[in-house]
Amino acid sequence: MRLPTANRLARIGIDQATAKEIRRALETAFADPEGDLSTSDHVTNGLTAADEILQKAGLSHGVEYIGHSDDSQHEVWGIEYVNMGDTYRVTLLFDHYRNQFDVCSWGDIVETAAEGAYP
């Protein structure tokens, strides 16, 4: 899995220094030498760290999850994202179904899913 670059993170509407700080926080969240966290835990830790950085700038409002119809007690397939206060504002998100980070609005993804182009 690839982490988003600082340049891509800057699309959120933040300066390069903040983007680099978020990138380092994501790297730290995924650098677990013991390997005792699931990927889902790494994602949540990384998004929470990014949210804390963005909250200092007054930009975010926590980490949230949009469920997927195939979610179970043991597996998640939805989208976890930093809430930026607007459905169509660019944010950092993780798509558990595709197992990848993205920097876009979650509203656009939901619309695409409603059109049948997204699982």
DSSP file (Angstrom, degrees, kcal/mol; ACC not computed):
  #  RESIDUE AA STRUCTURE BP1 BP2  ACC     N-H-->O    O-->H-N    N-H-->O    O-->H-N    TCO  KAPPA ALPHA  PHI   PSI    X-CA   Y-CA   Z-CA
    1    1 A M              0   0    0      0, 0.0     2,-0.4     0, 0.0    99,-0.1   0.000 360.0 360.0 360.0 139.8    0.0    0.0    0.0
    2    2 A R        -     0   0    0     99,-0.1    99,-0.7     3,-0.0     3,-0.0  -0.802 360.0-138.6-101.5 139.9    1.3    3.5   -0.8
    3    3 A L        -     0   0    0     -2,-0.4     2,-0.0    97,-0.1    20,-0.0  -0.707  35.5 -99.0 -88.5 147.1    1.0    6.5    1.4
    4    4 A P        -     0   0    0      0, 0.0    22,-0.1     0, 0.0    -1,-0.1  -0.370  39.3-116.0 -66.2 144.9    0.0    9.8   -0.3
    5    5 A T     >  -     0   0    0      1,-0.1     4,-2.5    -2,-0.0     5,-0.2  -0.304  23.5-110.4 -73.2 163.0    2.9   12.1   -1.1
    6    6 A A  H  > S+     0   0    0      1,-0.2     4,-1.8     2,-0.2    -1,-0.1   0.879 120.3  55.7 -61.5 -37.7    3.2   15.5    0.6
    7    7 A N  H  4 S+     0   0    0      1,-0.2     4,-0.4     2,-0.2    -1,-0.2   0.913 109.6  45.2 -62.1 -41.6    2.4   17.1   -2.8
    8    8 A R  H >4 S+     0   0    0      1,-0.2     3,-1.5     2,-0.2    -2,-0.2   0.905 110.4  54.1 -67.9 -41.0   -0.8   15.1   -3.0
    9    9 A L  H >< S+     0   0    0     -4,-2.5     3,-2.1     1,-0.3     5,-0.2   0.820  95.1  68.9 -62.1 -30.7   -1.7   15.9    0.6
   10   10 A A  G >X S+     0   0    0     -4,-1.8     3,-2.0     1,-0.3     4,-0.9   0.714  80.1  78.1 -62.8 -19.1   -1.4   19.6   -0.1
   11   11 A R  G <4 S+     0   0    0     -3,-1.5    -1,-0.3    -4,-0.4    79,-0.2   0.697  76.3  75.4 -62.2 -17.6   -4.5   19.3   -2.3
   12   12 A I  G <4 S-     0   0    0     -3,-2.1    -1,-0.3    -4,-0.2    -2,-0.2   0.733 124.2 -99.5 -64.6 -20.6   -6.4   19.4    1.0
   13   13 A G  T <4 S+     0   0    0     -3,-2.0     2,-0.3     1,-0.3    -2,-0.2   0.736  83.0 124.8 103.1  34.5   -5.7   23.1    1.0
   14   14 A I     <  -     0   0    0     -4,-0.9    -1,-0.3    -5,-0.2    -2,-0.1  -0.801  63.1 -97.9-121.1 162.6   -2.8   23.1    3.4
   15   15 A D     >  -     0   0    0     -2,-0.3     4,-2.3     1,-0.1     5,-0.2  -0.303  38.8-105.0 -76.1 166.6    0.8   24.4    3.1
   16   16 A Q  H  > S+     0   0    0      1,-0.2     4,-2.5     2,-0.2     5,-0.2   0.850 118.7  55.9 -62.3 -36.8    3.7   22.2    2.2
   17   17 A A  H  > S+     0   0    0      2,-0.2     4,-1.9     1,-0.2    -1,-0.2   0.912 110.2  45.2 -64.3 -41.4    5.0   22.1    5.8
   18   18 A T  H  > S+     0   0    0      2,-0.2     4,-2.3     1,-0.2    -2,-0.2   0.896 111.5  53.3 -67.7 -39.8    1.7   20.8    7.1
   19   19 A A  H  X S+     0   0    0     -4,-2.3     4,-2.3     1,-0.2    -2,-0.2   0.908 109.6  48.1 -60.7 -42.1    1.5   18.3    4.3
   20   20 A K  H  X S+     0   0    0     -4,-2.5     4,-2.4     2,-0.2    -1,-0.2   0.872 109.1  53.8 -66.4 -36.9    4.9   17.0    5.2
   21   21 A E  H  X S+     0   0    0     -4,-1.9     4,-2.1     2,-0.2    -2,-0.2   0.906 109.9  47.3 -63.8 -41.5    3.9   16.7    8.8
   22   22 A I  H  X S+     0   0    0     -4,-2.3     4,-2.4     2,-0.2    -2,-0.2   0.917 109.9  53.1 -66.0 -42.5    0.9   14.7    7.9
   23   23 A R  H  X S+     0   0    0     -4,-2.3     4,-2.4     1,-0.2    -2,-0.2   0.918 109.6  48.5 -58.6 -44.4    3.0   12.4    5.7
   24   24 A R  H  X S+     0   0    0     -4,-2.4     4,-2.5     1,-0.2    -1,-0.2   0.891 109.5  53.1 -63.2 -39.0    5.4   11.8    8.6
   25   25 A A  H  X S+     0   0    0     -4,-2.1     4,-2.2     2,-0.2    -2,-0.2   0.895 109.7  48.1 -63.8 -39.4    2.5   11.0   10.9
   26   26 A L  H  X S+     0   0    0     -4,-2.4     4,-1.6     2,-0.2    -2,-0.2   0.916 110.5  51.2 -66.1 -42.6    1.2    8.4    8.4
   27   27 A E  H  X S+     0   0    0     -4,-2.4     4,-0.6     1,-0.2    -2,-0.2   0.913 110.8  49.2 -59.9 -42.5    4.7    6.9    8.1
   28   28 A T  H >< S+     0   0    0     -4,-2.5     3,-0.9     1,-0.2    -1,-0.2   0.904 107.6  54.2 -63.5 -42.3    4.9    6.6   11.9
   29   29 A A  H 3< S+     0   0    0     -4,-2.2    -1,-0.2     1,-0.3    -2,-0.2   0.826 113.5  42.4 -62.5 -31.5    1.4    5.0   12.1
   30   30 A F  H 3< S+     0   0    0     -4,-1.6     2,-1.2     1,-0.2    -1,-0.3   0.461  91.9  89.3 -95.3  -1.6    2.5    2.3    9.6
   31   31 A A    <<  +     0   0    0     -3,-0.9    -1,-0.2    -4,-0.6    -4,-0.0  -0.587  49.8 152.2 -95.8  72.1    6.0    1.8   11.1
   32   32 A D    >   -     0   0    0     -2,-1.2     3,-0.7     1,-0.2     5,-0.1  -0.849  24.8-172.7-105.2  98.4    5.0   -0.9   13.6
   33   33 A P  T 3  S+     0   0    0      0, 0.0    -1,-0.2     0, 0.0    -2,-0.0   0.762  85.3  52.9 -64.6 -24.2    8.1   -3.1   14.2
   34   34 A E  T 3  S-     0   0    0      1,-0.0    -2,-0.0     0, 0.0     0, 0.0   0.754  94.5-144.1 -82.1 -24.5    6.1   -5.6   16.3
   35   35 A G    <   +     0   0    0     -3,-0.7    -3,-0.0     1,-0.1    -1,-0.0   0.745  56.8 131.6  70.0  23.0    3.5   -6.1   13.6
   36   36 A D        +     0   0    0      2,-0.1     2,-0.4     0, 0.0    -1,-0.1   0.402  47.2  83.4 -92.0   5.7    0.7   -6.4   16.2
   37   37 A L  S    S-     0   0    0     -5,-0.1     2,-0.1     4,-0.0    -5,-0.1  -0.833  76.0-127.3-104.5 145.6   -1.7   -3.9   14.6
   38   38 A S     >  -     0   0    0     -2,-0.4     4,-2.2     1,-0.1     3,-0.3  -0.450  31.7-106.5 -78.1 163.7   -4.1   -4.8   11.8
   39   39 A T  H  > S+     0   0    0      1,-0.2     4,-2.7     2,-0.2     5,-0.2   0.890 123.4  57.6 -56.5 -38.8   -4.0   -2.7    8.7
   40   40 A S  H  > S+     0   0    0      1,-0.2     4,-2.5     2,-0.2    -1,-0.2   0.891 105.9  48.7 -59.9 -40.5   -7.3   -1.2    9.8
   41   41 A D  H  > S+     0   0    0     -3,-0.3     4,-2.7     2,-0.2    -1,-0.2   0.899 110.2  51.4 -66.0 -40.8   -5.7   -0.1   13.1
   42   42 A H  H  X S+     0   0    0     -4,-2.2     4,-2.7     2,-0.2    -2,-0.2   0.927 110.8  49.0 -60.4 -44.9   -2.8    1.4   11.2
   43   43 A V  H  X S+     0   0    0     -4,-2.7     4,-3.0     2,-0.2     5,-0.3   0.944 112.1  47.2 -60.6 -49.7   -5.2    3.4    9.0
   44   44 A T  H  X S+     0   0    0     -4,-2.5     4,-2.4     1,-0.2    -1,-0.2   0.915 113.3  48.9 -60.5 -43.4   -7.2    4.6   12.0
   45   45 A N  H  X S+     0   0    0     -4,-2.7     4,-2.2     2,-0.2    -1,-0.2   0.915 113.5  47.1 -62.4 -42.9   -4.1    5.7   13.8
   46   46 A G  H  X S+     0   0    0     -4,-2.7     4,-2.3     2,-0.2    -2,-0.2   0.922 113.8  46.1 -65.6 -45.2   -2.7    7.5   10.7
   47   47 A L  H  X S+     0   0    0     -4,-3.0     4,-2.7     2,-0.2    -1,-0.2   0.879 111.9  52.3 -65.9 -37.2   -6.0    9.3   10.0
   48   48 A T  H  X S+     0   0    0     -4,-2.4     4,-2.2    -5,-0.3    -1,-0.2   0.910 109.9  48.5 -64.6 -41.4   -6.3   10.2   13.7
   49   49 A A  H  X S+     0   0    0     -4,-2.2     4,-1.7     2,-0.2    -2,-0.2   0.911 112.3  48.9 -64.1 -41.8   -2.8   11.7   13.7
   50   50 A A  H  X S+     0   0    0     -4,-2.3     4,-2.5     1,-0.2    -2,-0.2   0.909 110.0  52.3 -63.4 -41.6   -3.6   13.6   10.5
   51   51 A D  H  X S+     0   0    0     -4,-2.7     4,-2.9     1,-0.2     9,-0.2   0.905 105.9  53.6 -60.8 -42.5   -6.8   14.9   12.0
   52   52 A E  H  X S+     0   0    0     -4,-2.2     4,-1.4     1,-0.2    -1,-0.2   0.897 110.8  46.9 -60.6 -39.9   -5.0   16.2   15.1
   53   53 A I  H  X S+     0   0    0     -4,-1.7     4,-0.7     1,-0.2    -1,-0.2   0.928 114.8  45.9 -66.4 -45.1   -2.6   18.1   12.8
   54   54 A L  H  <>S+     0   0    0     -4,-2.5     5,-2.6     1,-0.2     3,-0.5   0.826 106.8  59.0 -69.5 -31.5   -5.5   19.5   10.8
   55   55 A Q  H ><5S+     0   0    0     -4,-2.9     3,-1.9     1,-0.2    -1,-0.2   0.867  97.0  61.2 -64.9 -35.2   -7.5   20.4   13.9
   56   56 A K  H 3<5S+     0   0    0     -4,-1.4    -1,-0.2     1,-0.3    -2,-0.2   0.830 106.6  46.6 -58.6 -30.9   -4.7   22.6   15.1
   57   57 A A  T 3<5S-     0   0    0     -4,-0.7    -1,-0.3    -3,-0.5    -2,-0.2   0.371 119.3-114.5 -90.9   3.3   -5.3   24.7   11.9
   58   58 A G  T < 5S+     0   0    0     -3,-1.9    -3,-0.2    -4,-0.1    -2,-0.1   0.780  85.5 113.7  71.6  27.7   -9.0   24.7   12.6
   59   59 A L      < +     0   0    0     -5,-2.6     2,-0.2    -8,-0.1    -4,-0.2   0.722  60.7  49.4-104.6 -24.4   -9.7   22.6    9.5
   60   60 A S        -     0   0    0     -6,-0.4    24,-0.2    -9,-0.2     3,-0.1  -0.715  48.8-158.3-125.0 169.6  -11.0   19.2   10.6
   61   61 A H        -     0   0    0     22,-2.8    23,-0.1     1,-0.5     2,-0.1  -0.173  60.3 -70.3-139.9  40.8  -13.6   17.6   12.9
   62   62 A G        -     0   0    0     21,-0.2    21,-3.0   -11,-0.1    -1,-0.5  -0.346  60.4 -64.5 101.2 178.0  -12.5   14.1   13.7
   63   63 A V  E     -A   82   0A   0     19,-0.2     2,-0.3    -2,-0.1    19,-0.2  -0.913  51.8-177.7-109.7 134.3  -12.3   10.8   11.8
   64   64 A E  E     -A   81   0A   0     17,-2.7    17,-2.5    -2,-0.4     2,-0.4  -0.810  16.0-138.5-129.8 169.5  -15.4    9.2   10.5
   65   65 A Y  E     -A   80   0A   0     -2,-0.3     2,-0.6    15,-0.2    15,-0.2  -0.992   1.2-156.1-134.5 135.1  -16.4    6.0    8.7
   66   66 A I  E     -A   79   0A   0     13,-3.0    13,-2.1    -2,-0.4    -2,-0.0  -0.959  31.6-130.3-108.6 116.9  -18.9    5.3    5.8
   67   67 A G        -     0   0    0     -2,-0.6     2,-0.3    11,-0.2     9,-0.1  -0.180  10.4-141.2 -69.2 158.6  -20.0    1.7    6.0
   68   68 A H    >   -     0   0    0     10,-0.1     3,-2.1     1,-0.1    10,-0.2  -0.875  24.6-117.4-114.8 149.0  -20.0   -0.7    3.1
   69   69 A S  T 3  S+     0   0    0     -2,-0.3    -1,-0.1     1,-0.3    -2,-0.0   0.736 114.9  54.2 -61.2 -21.9  -22.8   -3.3    2.6
   70   70 A D  T 3  S+     0   0    0      2,-0.0    -1,-0.3     7,-0.0     5,-0.1   0.359  78.6 128.2 -94.5   5.6  -20.2   -6.1    3.0
   71   71 A D    <   +     0   0    0     -3,-2.1     2,-0.3     5,-0.1     5,-0.2  -0.298  34.7 179.5 -58.4 144.2  -18.9   -4.9    6.4
   72   72 A S        -     0   0    0      3,-3.2    -2,-0.0     1,-0.0     5,-0.0  -0.797  46.8 -91.4-134.5-179.9  -18.9   -7.5    9.1
   73   73 A Q  S    S+     0   0    0     -2,-0.3     3,-0.1     1,-0.2    -2,-0.1   0.777 127.4  33.5 -63.8 -25.8  -17.9   -7.7   12.7
   74   74 A H  S    S+     0   0    0      1,-0.2     2,-0.4     0, 0.0    -1,-0.2   0.599 120.1  43.2-108.7 -15.5  -14.4   -8.8   11.6
   75   75 A E        -     0   0    0     -5,-0.1    -3,-3.2   -35,-0.0     2,-0.4  -0.995  59.2-157.7-137.8 139.3  -13.8   -6.9    8.3
   76   76 A V        +     0   0    0     -2,-0.4    -5,-0.1    -5,-0.2    -9,-0.0  -0.918  14.5 171.2-114.4 143.6  -14.5   -3.4    7.1
   77   77 A W        +     0   0    0     -2,-0.4    20,-0.9    -9,-0.1    21,-0.1   0.322  50.5  93.7-128.7   1.2  -14.8   -2.5    3.5
   78   78 A G  S    S-     0   0    0     18,-0.2    18,-2.6   -10,-0.2    19,-0.5   0.197  79.9 -80.1 -84.6-156.5  -16.0    1.1    3.7
   79   79 A I  E     -AB  66  95A   0    -13,-2.1   -13,-3.0    16,-0.2     2,-0.4  -0.947  30.9-164.4-117.8 127.3  -14.3    4.5    3.6
   80   80 A E  E     +AB  65  94A   0     14,-2.5    14,-3.3    -2,-0.5     2,-0.3  -0.926  24.7 164.7-108.5 133.5  -12.6    6.1    6.6
   81   81 A Y  E     -AB  64  93A   0    -17,-2.5   -17,-2.7    -2,-0.4     2,-0.6  -0.959  44.2-103.3-149.3 161.1  -11.9    9.8    6.3
   82   82 A V  E     -A   63   0A   0     10,-2.1     2,-0.6    -2,-0.3   -19,-0.2  -0.803  43.8-126.2 -85.4 121.9  -10.9   13.0    8.1
   83   83 A N        +     0   0    0    -21,-3.0   -22,-2.8    -2,-0.6   -21,-0.2  -0.594  29.2 179.8 -74.9 115.9  -14.1   15.1    8.4
   84   84 A M        -     0   0    0     -2,-0.6    -1,-0.2     2,-0.3     6,-0.1   0.294  52.4-104.9 -99.8   7.6  -13.4   18.5    6.9
   85   85 A G  S    S+     0   0    0      4,-0.1     2,-0.4     1,-0.0    -2,-0.1   0.370  97.4  72.9  90.0  -5.8  -16.9   19.8    7.6
   86   86 A D  S >  S-     0   0    0      3,-0.1     3,-1.8     1,-0.1    -2,-0.3  -0.980  73.1-137.8-145.7 129.4  -18.1   19.6    4.0
   87   87 A T  T 3  S+     0   0    0     -2,-0.4    20,-2.1     1,-0.3    21,-0.3   0.809 106.5  41.6 -52.7 -35.3  -19.1   16.5    2.0
   88   88 A Y  T 3  S+     0   0    0     19,-0.2     2,-0.4    18,-0.2    -1,-0.3   0.244  86.7 110.9-104.9  13.4  -17.3   17.9   -1.1
   89   89 A R  S <  S-     0   0    0     -3,-1.8    17,-0.4    15,-0.1    -5,-0.2  -0.720  79.0-104.5 -85.4 137.5  -14.2   19.4    0.5
   90   90 A V        +     0   0    0     -2,-0.4     2,-0.3   -79,-0.2    15,-0.2  -0.347  54.4 161.3 -61.2 136.7  -11.0   17.5   -0.4
   91   91 A T  E     - C   0 104A   0     13,-2.0    13,-1.4    -2,-0.0     2,-0.5  -0.879  44.4 -91.2-146.1 175.0   -9.8   15.4    2.5
   92   92 A L  E     + C   0 103A   0     -2,-0.3   -10,-2.1    11,-0.2     2,-0.3  -0.848  53.1 166.7 -93.1 128.2   -7.6   12.4    3.3
   93   93 A L  E     -BC  81 102A   0      9,-2.7     9,-2.4    -2,-0.5     2,-0.5  -0.950  30.6-141.4-140.8 162.4   -9.4    9.1    3.2
   94   94 A F  E     -BC  80 101A   0    -14,-3.3   -14,-2.5    -2,-0.3     2,-0.8  -0.991   9.7-151.4-127.0 125.7   -8.8    5.4    3.1
   95   95 A D  E  >> -BC  79 100A   0      5,-2.9     5,-1.7    -2,-0.5     4,-1.3  -0.846   7.6-169.5 -94.9 105.5  -10.8    3.1    1.0
   96   96 A H  T  45S+     0   0    0    -18,-2.6   -18,-0.2    -2,-0.8    -1,-0.2   0.828  84.6  57.3 -67.7 -31.5  -10.8   -0.3    2.8
   97   97 A Y  T  45S+     0   0    0    -20,-0.9    -1,-0.2   -19,-0.5   -19,-0.1   0.923 118.8  30.6 -63.9 -44.7  -12.3   -2.1   -0.2
   98   98 A R  T  45S-     0   0    0      2,-0.2    -1,-0.2   -21,-0.1    -2,-0.2   0.531 104.0-131.9 -91.5  -7.2   -9.5   -1.0   -2.5
   99   99 A N  T  <5 +     0   0    0     -4,-1.3     2,-0.3     1,-0.2    -3,-0.2   0.927  65.6 112.7  56.3  50.4   -6.9   -0.9    0.3
  100  100 A Q  E   < -C   95   0A   0     -5,-1.7    -5,-2.9   -99,-0.1    -1,-0.2  -1.000  64.2-121.7-152.0 150.8   -5.6    2.5   -0.6
  101  101 A F  E     -C   94   0A   0    -99,-0.7     2,-0.3    -2,-0.3    -7,-0.2  -0.529  31.2-177.8 -81.3 155.7   -5.4    6.1    0.5
  102  102 A D  E     -C   93   0A   0     -9,-2.4    -9,-2.7    -2,-0.2     2,-0.5  -0.980  26.4-141.4-149.4 158.4   -6.8    8.9   -1.6
  103  103 A V  E     +C   92   0A   0     -2,-0.3     2,-0.3   -11,-0.2   -11,-0.2  -0.900  63.2  92.9-122.8  98.2   -7.0   12.7   -1.4
  104  104 A C  E    S-C   91   0A   0    -13,-1.4   -13,-2.0    -2,-0.5     2,-0.4  -0.906  80.3 -69.0-165.2-176.6  -10.4   13.7   -2.7
  105  105 A S     >  -     0   0    0     -2,-0.3     4,-1.0   -15,-0.2     3,-0.2  -0.738  28.9-143.5 -91.3 142.1  -13.9   14.4   -1.4
  106  106 A W  H  > S+     0   0    0    -17,-0.4     4,-2.3    -2,-0.4     5,-0.2   0.765  99.1  66.3 -74.7 -22.4  -15.9   11.5    0.0
  107  107 A G  H  > S+     0   0    0    -20,-2.1     4,-2.3     1,-0.2    -1,-0.2   0.891  98.4  52.0 -62.5 -39.2  -19.1   13.0   -1.5
  108  108 A D  H  > S+     0   0    0    -21,-0.3     4,-2.2    -3,-0.2    -1,-0.2   0.877 109.3  50.2 -64.4 -37.1  -17.7   12.4   -5.0
  109  109 A I  H  X S+     0   0    0     -4,-1.0     4,-2.5     2,-0.2    -2,-0.2   0.922 109.7  50.0 -67.1 -43.6  -17.1    8.8   -4.1
  110  110 A V  H  X S+     0   0    0     -4,-2.3     4,-2.2     2,-0.2    -2,-0.2   0.909 111.3  49.2 -62.6 -41.5  -20.6    8.3   -2.8
  111  111 A E  H  X S+     0   0    0     -4,-2.3     4,-1.4     2,-0.2    -1,-0.2   0.923 110.4  50.4 -62.3 -43.7  -22.0    9.9   -6.0
  112  112 A T  H  <>S+     0   0    0     -4,-2.2     5,-2.1     1,-0.2     6,-0.5   0.894 110.2  50.4 -61.6 -40.0  -19.9    7.6   -8.1
  113  113 A A  H ><5S+     0   0    0     -4,-2.5     3,-1.5     4,-0.2     5,-0.3   0.891 106.4  54.9 -65.0 -39.1  -21.1    4.6   -6.1
  114  114 A A  H 3<5S+     0   0    0     -4,-2.2    -1,-0.2     1,-0.3    -2,-0.2   0.808 105.1  53.8 -64.5 -28.4  -24.7    5.7   -6.6
  115  115 A E  T 3<5S-     0   0    0     -4,-1.4    -1,-0.3    -3,-0.2    -2,-0.2   0.488 120.0-112.8 -83.2  -3.3  -24.1    5.7  -10.3
  116  116 A G  T < 5S+     0   0    0     -3,-1.5    -3,-0.2    -4,-0.2    -2,-0.1   0.521  90.3 110.2  87.2   6.0  -22.9    2.1  -10.1
  117  117 A A  S   <S+     0   0    0     -5,-2.1    -4,-0.2     1,-0.1    -5,-0.1   0.419  70.9  57.2 -93.8   2.5  -19.3    2.9  -11.0
  118  118 A Y              0   0    0     -6,-0.5    -2,-0.2    -5,-0.3    -1,-0.1  -0.998 360.0 360.0-135.1 134.2  -17.9    2.2   -7.5
  119  119 A P              0   0    0      0, 0.0    -6,-0.0     0, 0.0    -1,-0.0   0.513 360.0 360.0 -66.9 360.0  -18.3   -1.1   -5.6
